[in-house]
Amino acid sequence: MTVIETAELTKRFPAVLAVDRVSLTVEQGQVFGFLGPNGSGKTTTIGMLMGIIKPTAGSFRLFGAGAPRDLLAARARVGATLETPNFYPYLSGRDNLRIAAAIKGIGKARIEECLEIVGLRGRGKHRFRTYSLGMKQRLALAATMLNDPELIVLDEPANGLDPKGMKEVRDIIRLLADRGKTIFLSSHLLWEVERTCTHVSIVRKGRVVGTGTVAEIVGGEVSAVVRAER
């Protein structure tokens, strides 16, 4: 089943063409990397998929749905973390998840399950402000999983993390993939995508310049574009 499909998706702001006719397809069960330098249009593309940004031209479908009413239902099957997650610093990790779960109508048992998945159950009672950057990112992943989504969208999940934190996030992504989740993640780190993803599209200045399996892309001319612009 096709989970994400874009066709000539475009976003033009007054001073810049941020996304330029992006076409890509993500199939069920893939860990799909959207790889490119900072400022290449990755976050803007995700914003359009999530309904935060209105496209200038082109179209997209989630789970085959393209009409506005159908997209609303399709997005209920998605969990997403966009840029920096917002949590209350004076509340515990568990209480932050309780607030998010209450908004979504999700029970307490699921909170504990998500904390367990990301390795934070033992730190759930500690205040968010005491968490390391890696722990904060893992709590964001827990919040993303509360509704047990079929598709998980992650914007730069390893950004700013040290090697240990990157490995922790990578292990969680692999665990979710093993559970049958489809994952779409943006990154500017070629080597991290190599270790995490099954498929990848490389984007440069808002345009997709290469798509394929990681094995097909890595070592080719397209990967050199990303290395040159980091």
N, C-alpha and C positions, 0 to 999 in steps of 0.2 A: 504494500500500500504506500502511495506517495503521501508524505506527511507535510512537507513544505514544497511549494512550487511557485517560482516567480517568473514573470515574463516581461522583459524590457522594463523592469521596475526602476523608476527614476525619481529623484528628489532634487529640485533646484531651489536654493535659497537666493535672496536678492544678490548676494555678492559671490556665490560659488555654486557650482554643480557638484553636489555632495555624493550623489549616487547616479551613475550613468548607465542606464539600460542593463541592469543586472538580471540575468536569467540563470537560475539554478534549480536543482531538484534534490530533495532529501527524502530518502526512502526509510520506511519503518525499520528500526533496529540499528541504524547507522549512528556512529559518533562522528558528526560532520563538523570539520573545522572551517571557519571563515577567517582566513589568514591574511593579514596585511599590516603595513605600518600604521602607526597612529595617524589619524586624520584621513584615512583612506575610505571612510564611509561605512564602516562596519556597524557602529552604534546607530547611525541613522537608518540603516537597513533594518536592524532589529526593531527600532522604534516604529517603523512602518508596519512590520509584521504584527506587532503588539497593539497597534491602533493608537499609539501615542503621537505619531507623526503622519500627516496626510500626504500620500504620494502626489507628485506632480504629473506623472504619466506611468503607464504600464499597469500591471495587475499582479495579484498573488492569490494563492489558495492555501488554506490550512486544512488538512484532512479532507481535501476535495471541495471545501466550502469557499466560495468567493463573494457571494452576496453579503451585504452588511449584516443582515439579521442572522444569516447562517454563520458568519465569522464570529459573532458574539457567542454562539453556542460552542464553536470550535475552540475558542480561546479558554473556555472552561476546562478544556483537556490539556492545557499548557501550564507549566510552572516556569517562571522567569525571574532571573536576577539581573537587573540592569544597573551598570556602573556601581556606585557606592550604596550598599544597603542601608536603610534607615531603621535604627533600633533606639530604644530609650536607654541611655547609658547608666542610669541609676537603678534600672530593673535587672533582674537576673535573666540569664539566657532563656530559662524555662518560662518565665513570666512574659518575656517578649514574644515567645512563640504562642503563649496562651492568648495574647491579644490578637495576633494574626489568625489563629485558629478560630476565635470567636467571630471575627469578621466573616470568615468563610464557612461558619457553621460546622466546624470539625471538632470531634471529641478529644478528650484528654489522652486517650490511649494512643492516638496517632502522634501526639506530641512526643511521648516517650519513645515511640518507635523511630521517629525521625532523629531524635537526639542520639539514640543508639547507633543508627546508621552512620552518622558523622563523627562518632566517638566523643560526644560531649555529655553523655548522660551523667557521668561523675562530676561534671562541672556545671551542670544545669542550674544549680542554686546560686552560683556566683554571679556577681553583677557584670553586665556587659562591658563596662568600662575597664574591668580588670583583665579582659581577654586580650591575648596577642592578636596580631593581624590575621594570622592563620586561623585562629579560633573564631574570629569574627566572620571570616569568609565561610567557614564550615557551618556556623549558625545560619548564615544567609542561605546556604544550600539546604539546610533543614527546613527553613521557612518555605523555600521553593517547592519542597516535596510534600508539604502538608496535605495537599489535595490529591496526592497519589497521581500526578500527571502522567500522561502518555508521552508527551513531548516536554523536554527540559531545555530551556534557552538560557545560556550563560554568557554574559558579556565580560570578557577578560577575567575569568575566574582565578587565574594565577597572578594577576597583576600585583606587583609590590611584595610578593611573598618570597621568603628565603627558600633554599632548596628543600628543606624539611617540609615547609608548608605546601610547596608545590607538589611534593610527592603525596602528601595527605589528600589534597584535592584530587590529584590524579587517581588515587586509589578509590576514592568515593565515586568518581565518574565511571571507572571500570566496573565497580560493584553495581551501579545503576544500569549500566549497559548489559551486564550479565542477567539482570532482572527483566530485561526486555524493553527498557526505556529507549526512546530515540532522543539523542542529544545533539543540539546545535550550539556550538560555542565559538565565540570570536576570540582572536588572540593575535598579538604581534610577535609571538615567540615561535619561530619555526621549529626549534628543537623540541619544544613542549608539545606542539601539535603532532610531531612525529611519534612521540611516545604515548599519546592519548587517543588520537583519532583513527578512524578507518578510512574516511574520505575527506577531501578538502577542496575548497575553492580559494584561489589566491586572488585578492583584490588589490588594485593599484590605482590611486587617484579616482576612486569611485567606480572603476570598471573591473570586471572579472577577466583575468588574463590566463587562467588555467584552472581546470577542474579534473579530478580523477581520484583514484585510490591514493593513499599516502605513498605506497610503493611506486606508483606511476609518476608521481609528482616529485618526490624527493630525489635530489641529484640532477634534475633537469635544469634547463635554462630558466624556467619560471621561478624556481626556488631561489636562484641567484638574484632576482629582482627584489625579493624580500630582504635578503641579506644586505644588499647594497643600500637600502633605504632605511634600515633600522637606526 
